[in-house]
Amino acid sequence: MTFNDREGRNVTGVIARINQRTAILGISDGETWRVPFHVLRRVLEV
């Protein structure tokens, strides 16, 4: 999944956990982000 952070950077990660209103994404550098569902987008690889 991907989303844009507050500074406009594109952040891509894998869903590690799902809560009632948010998802926790694990990023490749070991960092985690708690993100509301409405800002997440699927990554489509071609």
TORTI-567028 format. One record per atom (N, C-alpha, C): residue in three letters; x, y, z. Coordinates in steps of 0.02 Angstrom, whole numbers, padded with zeros to 5 digits, always signed. Layout:
// residues N
ALAXYZ/...
// end
This chain:
// residues 46
MET+00042-00058+00000/MET+00000+00000+00000/MET+00045+00062+00000/THR+00017+00117-00022/THR+00055+00179-00024/THR+00011+00237-00002/PHE+00044+00290+00021/PHE+00009+00351+00039/PHE+00059+00408+00037/ASN+00034+00470+00039/ASN+00077+00529+00042/ASN+00078+00554+00113/ASP+00139+00566+00140/ASP+00143+00591+00208/ASP+00128+00666+00210/ARG+00133+00697+00267/ARG+00116+00768+00274/ARG+00160+00814+00233/GLU+00220+00791+00217/GLU+00265+00832+00176/GLU+00259+00817+00102/GLY+00212+00774+00083/GLY+00199+00759+00013/GLY+00241+00702-00015/ARG+00282+00670+00027/ARG+00323+00614+00002/ARG+00281+00551-00003/ASN+00296+00511-00054/ASN+00261+00448-00064/ASN+00293+00395-00019/VAL+00253+00363+00023/VAL+00277+00311+00069/VAL+00243+00246+00050/THR+00282+00193+00041/THR+00256+00128+00021/THR+00275+00076+00073/GLY+00228+00033+00090/GLY+00242-00019+00140/GLY+00191-00075+00135/VAL+00197-00121+00182/VAL+00154-00180+00186/VAL+00112-00174+00249/ILE+00048-00192+00244/ILE+00004-00189+00302/ILE+00026-00242+00352/ALA+00043-00220+00413/ALA+00065-00265+00466/ALA+00008-00281+00514/ARG-00038-00235+00521/ARG-00094-00244+00568/ARG-00152-00200+00546/ILE-00213-00222+00560/ILE-00272-00184+00543/ILE-00311-00171+00608/ASN-00325-00107+00620/ASN-00367-00087+00676/ASN-00436-00067+00649/GLN-00479-00042+00691/GLN-00546-00026+00670/GLN-00547+00032+00619/ARG-00506+00084+00629/ARG-00506+00142+00584/ARG-00440+00154+00548/THR-00388+00118+00568/THR-00322+00129+00538/THR-00287+00063+00522/ALA-00236+00069+00481/ALA-00192+00012+00467/ALA-00122+00031+00488/ILE-00084-00016+00511/ILE-00014-00004+00528/ILE+00028-00033+00472/LEU+00067+00010+00440/LEU+00109-00010+00384/LEU+00181-00018+00407/GLY+00212-00072+00386/GLY+00283-00082+00397/GLY+00321-00058+00335/ILE+00369-00013+00345/ILE+00408+00015+00291/ILE+00475-00022+00287/SER+00507-00022+00230/SER+00567-00062+00219/SER+00624-00046+00267/ASP+00627+00015+00294/ASP+00682+00033+00339/ASP+00667+00014+00412/GLY+00612-00023+00424/GLY+00595-00046+00491/GLY+00547+00000+00528/GLU+00532+00057+00499/GLU+00487+00105+00529/GLU+00414+00082+00520/THR+00370+00102+00565/THR+00298+00087+00557/THR+00259+00152+00557/TRP+00204+00152+00520/TRP+00159+00210+00515/TRP+00089+00187+00529/ARG+00051+00225+00569/ARG-00020+00213+00579/ARG-00057+00260+00533/VAL-00094+00232+00486/VAL-00124+00271+00431/VAL-00199+00256+00427/PRO-00241+00308+00421/PRO-00313+00297+00411/PRO-00325+00265+00342/PHE-00377+00224+00338/PHE-00391+00188+00276/PHE-00403+00235+00216/HIS-00434+00293+00228/HIS-00453+00336+00172/HIS-00394+00367+00136/VAL-00334+00365+00164/VAL-00276+00393+00129/VAL-00234+00340+00094/LEU-00249+00276+00106/LEU-00210+00222+00076/LEU-00231+00210+00003/ARG-00181+00192-00037/ARG-00193+00172-00107/ARG-00155+00107-00121/ARG-00183+00067-00165/ARG-00150+00005-00184/ARG-00093+00021-00233/VAL-00041-00020-00229/VAL+00014-00015-00277/VAL+00003-00067-00330/LEU-00001-00045-00392/LEU-00010-00091-00448/LEU+00056-00095-00486/GLU+00085-00154-00487/GLU+00148-00163-00523/GLU+00134-00190-00593/VAL+00167-00160-00641/VAL+00156-00180-00711/VAL+00215-00221-00735/
// end
